[in-house]
Structure formats: structure tokens, C-alpha cells
Amino acid sequence: IMGTRLVFDACLKHDRPVLFTSSSEVYGTNTSVLHEDSDRIYGRYTSPRWSYAISKAVGEQYAHALAREGLQHVTTRYFNVYGPGLDRPGAGRVVSKFLGCIQEGRPLTLVDGGVAIRSFCYVDEAIDATAQLALSLGVNDRTVGRAFNIGRAEAVSMRTLAELMIELSGHTAGTVDVSGESHFGAGFQDIPKRVPSTQALREAIGFEATIGLREGLSMMLQRLGMLREQ
């Protein structure tokens, strides 16, 4: 948080615009279709997962406060960006964790039956949207001072994701179901559904992610040498 504050203060002092990278985590446990002004609902204060969400939310609020003094900024909230090279296989995001299972010949781990629903955005499109928003500062009044969801409104369960990655890679070990607490530890709190509205981004800069999950996973697996031969 202190680092973010120093960057914002410097940008304001030297009259430079800034793009703040936030996260879909700021919405917390809100399970509605998420618009940029949707309510933020956080879980138990004892759960460590909310420290990240709250730190991002504080950064967003500080940017808004400095906007009243002249800071030009735009905020990006990412929804499950995936692609080759984002994480080491087996670590980080769920796609990378599944990749690790595939590489090691282990069953893909489905937490609490894999019923949780998310949306996924291929990295190339997330980069494109981010670049367009950054370049819009000082040019497009429809983006200054606003937050934008970057993702796809394609709802996908974790089980569907696992089954698709198994199909595309030719993985033979299948899946295994585990409880959230046994996998993540006591006090685990999942969000049943997190899917964005991308209407604001489309209306502001005319951008919409078009790479579907099957196409994106195929490109990723091919670049990693893990795509099953057809």
C-alpha cells in the first residue's frame, strides 16, 4: 500500500497519468454479475485471503481521492487471466495448477466438487485491453478516473475447466475431489461465482475479448508443447 501511495503521489506531483492494476478480488463474495459499481462484500475478517482484496481496494480509493487534486488515472480489474508463462506450472492460478498436475501425471484437483464458477481471459487480450486503456489517458475522457473489468463474461465451472484441459492435453489421470479445508487449510472460504460484466470497457474503448476458453487453452497448451496430437 505504501508503495502504491508513493507512485500516485509522484504522478500527481509531476503531472503524469497512471494506470492502477487492481483485481476482481475487490468484489469479495458478491456473486451477482459484477459491474464496476457493484457492492464489495468481504468475508470473515480472520480469513487471510481478504488482505489482498482490501489492499487493492485501498489503492483504488486513494487514486480516487487524489483525482480530486488532479491525478489522471484509470483502474483495471482482472478476471482470471491465463496463458503460457504467467505462473510456474503447479503454482499460482488454477490453470497453472492444473498444468502442473498434467505435467506430473497426477489427477487434477477439484475443490469441493469443482462447482465454483469463474471466467477466464487469455493473456494476449488482457494485455491489449490494458494497453488501450493506458494510451487512452489524456485522450479519452470516458476512461479517466474509472475502473474497468478486464475479462470475459463466459461462466465456467472448475470441473468444466478441468475436463476441457484433460481433453485438449490427452491427460489420462482424470480428476480427484478434495474438500476446501483439506486443500487450503482451516477457515477456507470460497466464492461460488465470480463473472464480470464487460459492458463498460466495450462502451468506453470498443474492446471486447473474443478468445473463447477452448481456443485459448489450445493455444497455451500448444505453446507449452502439451497439446494432444489430433
C-alpha positions as CSV (number, residue, x, y, z in Angstrom):
1,I,0.0,0.0,0.0
2,M,2.8,2.4,0.9
3,G,4.5,1.7,-2.5
4,T,1.3,2.5,-4.3
5,R,0.9,5.7,-2.4
6,L,4.4,6.8,-3.3
7,V,3.8,6.1,-7.0
8,F,0.5,8.0,-7.0
9,D,2.0,11.0,-5.1
10,A,4.9,11.2,-7.6
11,C,2.5,11.0,-10.6
12,L,0.4,13.8,-9.2
13,K,3.4,15.9,-8.4
14,H,4.9,15.6,-11.9
15,D,1.5,15.7,-13.7
16,R,1.7,12.1,-15.1
17,P,-1.2,9.8,-15.7
18,V,-1.2,6.4,-14.0
19,L,-2.9,3.0,-14.7
20,F,-3.5,1.1,-11.4
21,T,-3.7,-2.7,-11.8
22,S,-6.4,-4.0,-9.4
23,S,-8.2,-7.3,-9.2
24,S,-11.6,-9.0,-9.4
25,E,-10.8,-9.9,-5.7
26,V,-12.1,-6.4,-4.7
27,Y,-15.6,-7.6,-5.2
28,G,-15.2,-10.2,-2.5
29,T,-18.1,-12.6,-2.1
30,N,-20.5,-10.8,-4.3
31,T,-21.9,-13.5,-6.6
32,S,-24.0,-11.3,-9.0
33,V,-22.9,-10.3,-12.5
34,L,-20.2,-7.9,-11.5
35,H,-20.4,-4.3,-12.8
36,E,-17.7,-1.8,-11.8
37,D,-20.0,-0.2,-9.3
38,S,-21.2,-3.4,-7.7
39,D,-21.1,-3.8,-4.0
40,R,-18.0,-5.2,-2.3
41,I,-18.8,-7.9,0.2
42,Y,-15.9,-9.3,2.2
43,G,-15.9,-12.4,4.3
44,R,-14.7,-13.1,7.8
45,Y,-12.0,-10.7,9.0
46,T,-10.0,-13.6,10.3
47,S,-9.6,-15.1,6.8
48,P,-6.2,-14.1,5.3
49,R,-7.5,-14.2,1.7
50,W,-9.1,-10.8,2.1
51,S,-5.8,-8.9,2.8
52,Y,-5.1,-8.9,-0.9
53,A,-8.6,-7.7,-1.8
54,I,-8.6,-4.9,0.8
55,S,-5.1,-3.7,-0.2
56,K,-6.3,-3.3,-3.8
57,A,-9.5,-1.6,-2.7
58,V,-7.5,0.8,-0.6
59,G,-5.3,1.6,-3.7
60,E,-8.4,2.3,-5.8
61,Q,-9.8,4.6,-3.1
62,Y,-6.5,6.5,-2.8
63,A,-6.4,7.1,-6.5
64,H,-10.0,8.5,-6.4
65,A,-9.0,10.8,-3.5
66,L,-6.0,12.2,-5.5
67,A,-8.2,12.6,-8.6
68,R,-9.9,15.5,-6.7
69,E,-6.5,17.1,-6.7
70,G,-5.9,16.5,-10.4
71,L,-4.5,12.9,-10.7
72,Q,-5.5,11.3,-14.0
73,H,-5.8,7.6,-13.5
74,V,-7.6,4.5,-14.7
75,T,-8.0,1.2,-12.9
76,T,-8.1,-2.3,-14.3
77,R,-9.7,-5.3,-12.5
78,Y,-8.6,-8.6,-14.0
79,F,-10.7,-11.7,-14.0
80,N,-8.5,-14.9,-14.2
81,V,-6.0,-14.0,-16.9
82,Y,-4.3,-17.2,-18.1
83,G,-1.7,-18.1,-20.7
84,P,1.9,-19.5,-21.1
85,G,4.5,-18.1,-18.7
86,L,2.2,-16.4,-16.2
87,D,3.0,-18.9,-13.4
88,R,5.2,-21.8,-12.9
89,P,3.1,-25.0,-13.7
90,G,1.8,-26.3,-10.4
91,A,1.7,-22.9,-8.7
92,G,-0.3,-19.7,-8.7
93,R,-3.6,-19.6,-10.6
94,V,-5.9,-22.5,-11.2
95,V,-5.0,-23.0,-14.8
96,S,-1.3,-23.2,-13.9
97,K,-2.1,-25.6,-11.0
98,F,-3.9,-27.9,-13.4
99,L,-0.9,-27.6,-15.8
100,G,1.3,-28.9,-13.0
101,C,-0.9,-31.9,-12.5
102,I,-0.9,-32.7,-16.2
103,Q,2.9,-32.4,-16.4
104,E,3.4,-34.7,-13.4
105,G,0.7,-37.2,-14.4
106,R,-1.4,-36.5,-11.4
107,P,-5.2,-36.2,-11.2
108,L,-6.4,-32.6,-11.5
109,T,-7.6,-31.5,-8.0
110,L,-11.2,-30.3,-7.8
111,V,-12.0,-28.4,-4.6
112,D,-15.5,-29.2,-3.2
113,G,-16.6,-30.9,-6.4
114,G,-15.4,-28.2,-8.8
115,V,-18.7,-26.4,-8.8
116,A,-17.3,-22.9,-8.3
117,I,-17.8,-20.7,-11.3
118,R,-15.3,-18.2,-12.8
119,S,-14.5,-16.6,-16.1
120,F,-11.2,-16.7,-18.0
121,C,-9.4,-14.2,-20.2
122,Y,-6.4,-15.1,-22.5
123,V,-3.3,-13.1,-21.6
124,D,-2.9,-11.5,-25.1
125,E,-6.3,-9.9,-24.9
126,A,-5.8,-8.8,-21.3
127,I,-2.6,-7.1,-22.4
128,D,-4.3,-5.5,-25.4
129,A,-7.1,-4.0,-23.2
130,T,-4.6,-2.8,-20.7
131,A,-2.5,-1.0,-23.3
132,Q,-5.6,0.6,-24.9
133,L,-6.7,1.9,-21.5
134,A,-3.2,3.3,-20.7
135,L,-3.0,5.0,-24.0
136,S,-6.5,6.5,-23.6
137,L,-5.4,8.6,-20.6
138,G,-5.3,12.3,-21.6
139,V,-7.1,11.4,-24.9
140,N,-10.4,9.7,-24.0
141,D,-12.5,11.4,-21.2
142,R,-14.6,8.3,-21.0
143,T,-11.8,6.3,-19.2
144,V,-10.2,8.9,-16.9
145,G,-11.0,8.3,-13.2
146,R,-12.8,5.0,-13.8
147,A,-12.3,1.3,-13.1
148,F,-12.8,-1.4,-15.8
149,N,-13.3,-5.1,-15.6
150,I,-11.0,-7.0,-17.9
151,G,-12.2,-10.5,-18.7
152,R,-14.9,-12.5,-20.5
153,A,-18.5,-13.0,-19.4
154,E,-18.2,-16.7,-20.2
155,A,-19.1,-18.6,-17.0
156,V,-17.1,-21.7,-16.5
157,S,-17.1,-24.2,-13.6
158,M,-13.8,-25.6,-12.3
159,R,-14.9,-29.0,-13.3
160,T,-15.6,-27.9,-16.8
161,L,-12.2,-26.2,-16.9
162,A,-10.5,-29.4,-15.7
163,E,-12.4,-31.6,-18.2
164,L,-11.5,-29.3,-21.1
165,M,-7.8,-29.3,-20.2
166,I,-7.9,-33.1,-19.9
167,E,-9.5,-33.4,-23.3
168,L,-7.1,-31.0,-25.0
169,S,-3.9,-32.4,-23.4
170,G,-4.8,-36.1,-23.6
171,H,-4.2,-36.4,-19.8
172,T,-5.1,-39.8,-18.5
173,A,-5.1,-39.4,-14.7
174,G,-8.5,-37.7,-14.5
175,T,-9.6,-35.7,-11.5
176,V,-9.8,-36.1,-7.8
177,D,-12.2,-34.3,-5.4
178,V,-11.0,-32.8,-2.2
179,S,-12.5,-30.6,0.4
180,G,-11.6,-26.9,0.6
181,E,-10.3,-27.1,4.1
182,S,-8.1,-30.1,3.4
183,H,-6.6,-28.4,0.4
184,F,-6.3,-24.8,1.6
185,G,-6.4,-25.2,5.3
186,A,-8.9,-24.4,8.1
187,G,-11.2,-21.4,7.6
188,F,-11.2,-21.8,3.8
189,Q,-13.8,-19.5,2.2
190,D,-14.6,-19.9,-1.5
191,I,-16.7,-17.7,-3.7
192,P,-19.4,-19.7,-5.6
193,K,-19.5,-17.5,-8.6
194,R,-17.5,-14.6,-10.0
195,V,-18.3,-13.4,-13.5
196,P,-17.8,-9.8,-14.9
197,S,-19.9,-7.5,-16.9
198,T,-17.6,-6.1,-19.7
199,Q,-20.1,-3.6,-21.0
200,A,-18.3,-0.5,-19.6
201,L,-15.0,-1.5,-21.3
202,R,-16.8,-2.1,-24.6
203,E,-18.6,1.2,-24.5
204,A,-15.5,3.2,-23.4
205,I,-12.9,2.0,-25.9
206,G,-14.8,-0.5,-28.1
207,F,-12.9,-3.5,-26.7
208,E,-14.2,-7.0,-26.1
209,A,-12.3,-10.2,-25.5
210,T,-13.2,-12.7,-28.2
211,I,-10.9,-15.7,-27.5
212,G,-13.1,-18.4,-26.0
213,L,-11.7,-20.8,-23.4
214,R,-11.2,-23.8,-25.7
215,E,-9.3,-21.7,-28.2
216,G,-7.2,-20.0,-25.5
217,L,-6.4,-23.3,-23.7
218,S,-5.4,-24.9,-27.1
219,M,-3.0,-22.0,-27.9
220,M,-1.5,-22.2,-24.4
221,L,-1.0,-25.9,-24.5
222,Q,0.4,-25.8,-28.0
223,R,3.0,-23.2,-27.0
224,L,3.9,-25.3,-24.0
225,G,4.2,-28.5,-26.1
226,M,1.3,-30.1,-24.2
227,L,-1.5,-30.1,-26.8
228,R,-2.7,-33.6,-27.7
229,E,-2.0,-34.6,-31.3
230,Q,-5.1,-34.6,-33.3
